[in-house]
């Protein structure tokens, strides 16, 4: 019965994810086709900073909520105390970005137009964080239907807004269009929160104790979230410094700023966009894996079984999708993005992406068995190696290929270390 519930939850997330990803795919195809390369490159240039902001703003608190609720902690009290932490943290980040946006845009990214895009990114954070918090609650309760329905409706709303508003903004300027693309996340996240409200328990009571700051609960929340988020923050710091190192060193070596920005945009938007497109399957699996393993924390055989299932599924998916993308890369790029830019990068990356699909389930498994410190160690080492190789290769005058090679080495190192620790703590 427990195995059936796990498989059912995973299938709901997978099929819900398929439809959500299809809508996301349509959205991405639409905006990449109507925006020019300059607009896409601007959008991609701020994405590493945006990813770092989202990770820092949420502080992995949704994962903490999911784990603690699954272990039987009082959900309302957890939600209230987590909400306070999130709102204070988000306010601090917004103010920090407002005051530092000029420095990041001008001195780090070498693109002054990014200033207002960064501020726009920060304004979306409270809405993303609250939505993620609610999702964590439902995952802890192992109620995946609300998550699947919310994701689908959120994407429908997002697609509708982009279709209606983006062409109007584009007529004004590229900046208006990219700003709109970022800020529409506020509307879509609000819609997601409203949808979740319909799935909340119909009869429940809120006591004064539920709406009180509890040091014990905050300690429990942070004891789970901080070790988990530390590795994500390190990973996003590496992602943040990726365009900073790339743009500055390649410009130093004589490449034009326009070349670097356009090629980096093609690498992220087209090459990685296509290669990571099937990853929603893995994301669905990992979202259900953490509370599932936490529930069986005293049953090593069940933990081993779940991890083997997730690794097997991820490997098969990675092998099939990477092979198809490698073989049909030009046709797929032309079909999806109406361009063949980035095809040469895919040629190098696709074979190694078979391993890339193992990263998430391996890392989630380590976190679920209480070995978040190991994921932090692995991520830190991977980031240091990647940025070091990137810095050296940039000086070798091989352009964006310095980033491609650094990415390949990073994937190999991270997956091998994850396998080493999973084998040590679970599979032996």
N, C-alpha and C positions, 0 to 999 in steps of 0.2 A: 504493500500500500504506500509506504514512504517512497519507494523507488518510483512508483507510478506517479505520485504527486510531483516529484522532482522532474521527471520526464515531461509531464503535462505542463508544468510551469515553464520549463525551458522551451517547449514547442510553441506555447503562447507568445513568449518573448521573441522567438525566432520569426514566426509568421507575422506578428505585429511589427517586428523590426524590419521584415522584408517590405511590408507596405509603406512603413515610415521611410525606409531607405529609398524606396522607389519615388516617393514624393520629394525627398531630399535631393535625389538624383535629378528629378525634373527641375527643381528649384535651381540647382547648381548649373545645369545645362542652360537654363533660361538666362540667368544673370551673366554667365561667362560669354554667352553669345551676343547679348546686347551691350555689355560693357567692353571697352577696348582693352588692349594689353596693358596700357598705362594704368587704367583703373584697377584691373586685376592685380597688377604688381604692387600697387599701393596697398590694396586690401591684404595681400599676402605678407607684405613687409611688417604690418602691425600685428599679424596673427600670433607670432611667438610671444610678444608682450601681452597680448590679450589672453593667451593660454596661461601664462604665469599669473596674471591677475585673477583669473577664474579659480585656479588651483589655490591661491593664497586666500581668496575671499571665502571659499567654501571650507577650507581647512580640513578636507576629508570628513567633515562632520556628518554628511549623509551616510557614509560607510559606517561610522561609529553608531549612528542611530539604528541602522539596519542590524548590526551585530548585537547591540545591547537589547533591542526589542526582541530579537530572536531568542535571546538568553533569558527573557522574562522580566526585564526591567519595565517600570511603569512608563508607558508611552507618552502620556500628556506632560508629565513632569520633565521627561527627557527633551521633548519638543520645545517646551518653554525655555529651559535653560540653554539649549542649543541655539534657539532663535536670538536670545540676548547676545550671545557670543558673536553670532554671524552679523547682526546689525551693527554692533560696535566696530567690528573688524572692517566691514564694508565702508563705513563712514571714514575711518582712518585711511583706507586705500584710496578712496575718491579724492580726499584732500591732498594726499601725497602726489597723485597723478596730476592734479590740476597745477600744483606748484612745480612739478619736475618735467612736465610734458615738453617744454621748449628744449631742455637739455637732452632728453632722450631723442627727440626728433632731429635736432640740428647736429649734435655732437656724436651721438651713438649710431643713429640710422642714416645720417647724411641725407635726410629728406625732410625739409621744413614742413611740407604739407601734412606730415604725419601727426603734427601737434594736436589738431582738433579731432583727428580720428582716435587718438589715444584717450582724450577726455571723454569722447562718446563711448568708448569701450568701458571706461570706469563706471559710467552712469547706468550701464545694464547690470552691473554686478549684484545689487541687492535682490533684484527680481530672479536672476539665475540661482542665487544662493537659496532663497526661500523655496523655490520650486524643487530644487535638489533635496532640500531638507524633507519635504513632504514625500518625495519619491523614496527616500531612505526609510521613512516610517512604513510605507506600504511593502517594501521589500522585506523589512524585518518581520512583518505580519505574513509574509509570503503570499500576498495578494497582488498578482501580476496583471490582472485584468485592467485595473484602473491605469496602470502605467502604460500598457499597450494602447488603450483607447485614447488616453491623454496625448501620447506621442503622435498618433495619427491625426487627431483633430488640430493639434498645435501646428503640424506641418501643413495641413489644409489652409489654416488661417494665414500662416506665413507665406505660402504660395500665392494666395489671393492678394495679400498686401503688396508683395513684390510685383505681381503682374499689373496691379492697378497704379501703384505709386512710383515704382522705379523709372519707368519711361518718362514720367513728368519731371522727376528730379534730374534725370540725365540731360534733359533739354536745357536745364539751368547751368549745370557744370558737372564735371567728373567728381569733384569734391562733394557736391550735394548728393550724388548717386551713391558714393561709397559710405558717406555718413548715414544715409538712409538705410543702407544694407545692414549696417551695424546696429543702429538704433531700433530697427523693427523687432529686434530680439525682445525688447521690453514688452511690446504688445503680445508677442507669441508666448512669452513666459507668464504673463498675467492670465492669458487664456488658459494655459496649462494649470495654473493654480486654481482657477475657478472650476475647471472640469474635475479636479481632484476633490474639491469640496463636496461634490455630489456623491462621492463614494465613501465619505466619512461615516462612521457609525451613526445611525439615526438616533439612538438613545444612549447618551453618555452624560455623565455629570462632571462638571469641573469644580473642584474644591479650591479653597484658599491655598491649600498646601501645593496643589498643582501649579499655581501661579506665584511661586516663590523661588527665589534663587537659593539653590542647595549646593553647598560646597562639595558634598560627597558625589552628587550627580555630575557636577562639572568636572570633578577629578576623574570620574569613570569615563566621561565623554572624551576628555583630552588624553587620557591614557591609551585610548584606542586610536583617536584621530591623529595625534601628533606623530607617533611612529609611522603611521600610514602615509600621512601627507608629506613627511620629510623627504621620502624618496621621490614623490611626485613633484615637490617644489624643486628639488635638485635637478630632476629631469627637465622641468620647465625653465629653470635658470639656464641650463645648457641650451635649450631651444631659443631662449631670449638672446643669448650671446652669439648664437649661430649667425644671424644676419649681420650683427655688429662686427664680428671678426671678419666675416666674408667680405662685406662691403669695404671696410677700411683697408684690409690687406690687399684686396684685388685692385682697389683704386691706387694704393701705394705702388703696386707693381705695374701700373700703367693702363689698366682697364678703365673704360669710361663708366661713370656712375649709371648712365642709362643702360649699358650692357648688363651690368651686375643686377640692377633692379628688375629688368625684364626677364633675364635668365633665371633669377631666383624665383620670380613669380611663376615662370613656366615649370620649374622643378617642383614647387610646392602645389600649385593649383592643378597642373595637368598630370605630371608623372606620379607624384605621391597620391594625388586625388584619385587616380585610376587604380593604383595598386592597393590602396586601403579601402576601396569601395565595398568589398565583401566583408569588411571587418565587423559589421553590425552583428553577424552571427556570433562572433567571438565575444563582443560586448554583452550580448544577451546571456551567453553562457556564464560569463564572469559575474554578472549582476546577481544571478541566482546561486552561484557557486559559494560566495562568501558566507551568507546566512546558512546555507545548507551544510557546509563543513563545520561552521560554528555550532550548529545543532548537534552534530555527531562528534563533539570534541573529545569524548571519552571512548569513542569507538574507532580504533585505528584502521580496522578492516574496511569500514564504510568510507572513511576519509581517503584511504588508498584507492578504493574503487572509483570514487567520484573524480579524483585527480587523473587517474588513468583514462577514464571516459572522456574527460575534457581535453586531455592532451591528444588522444587518438582522433577525436572529432576535429580539433584545430589543425592537426597535421594534414589530414585528408583534405580539409577545406583549403588550406594553404597551398598544397600541391596542385590541386585542380585549378584554382583561381589564378595562381601565379603562372602556371603553364599556358593557360588560355590567353592571359594578358601578354605574355612574352611573344606568343605566336602571332596574335592578331593586334599587336600594339598600335600600328599605324591606322588600321581600320577603326579600332575602338576609339582612339583619340579624335579621329575625324568625325566619327558618328556622335560622340559625346560632346566634344568641345569645339568642333568645326576647325580643328587645327592639328598639325602633326608635331608641334613644338613639344619637346620633352621626350620624344620617342627614343632617342639615343640613351637617355638616362634610364628609361625603363629597361632597355636591353641589358644594362649592367645590374640593375636592382632586382628585377623579377626573380631570378634564380634564388637569391638570398632571402626573398620574402616568404619562402616556405618556412624558414625559421622565425621570421618576424611574427607570424601568427601564433607562435607558441609563447611569446613573451607574456601576454596578458593573463592567460590561465595559470601559468607557472607562478607569476608574481602574486596573483590573487590567492592562490593556494598557500603560499608562504605567509601572506598576511592573515589568512583565516586560521592558520594553526599557531598564530602568535609569534611569528618570526619576521615581523616588520623590520627589525633592525638589519636583517640580512638583505631585504629588498633595498633598504637605504644604502647599504654598503655596495651592492651590485650596481645600483643606479649611479651612485657617485663615481665609482670606478669607470663605468661606461661613459659618463659625461666627460670626465677628465681625459680619457683616451681619445674620444671623438674630437673634442676641441683642440687637443694637442696635435693630432694628425691633421685636422683642418688647417690649423695655423701654419704647420710646416709645408703642407702641399700647396697652400695659397701662394707661398713664396716660390713655388716651382713653376709658376706660369701655366697651369693647366685649367684655369678658369673654374667653372662650377663643378667640374669633375673632382676637384679636391673635396667638395662636400659629399659627392656620391660615394667616393672611396671611404671617407670617414664614417658615413652612415653604415656601410657594409661591415666595417670592422666593429662598430658599436653593436650591431645586431648579433654578430657571432659571439662577442665577449659576453654580452648580457644573457643570452640564451644558455650558453655553456655554464655560466656561473649559477643560473637558476636551476638548471638540471642537477648540478652538483649538490646543491643544498636540499632540493626535493628528494633526491636519492638518499641523502644522509639522514634526514629527519622523518621521512615517510615511507619510502619504498624499500628500506632495509629491515 
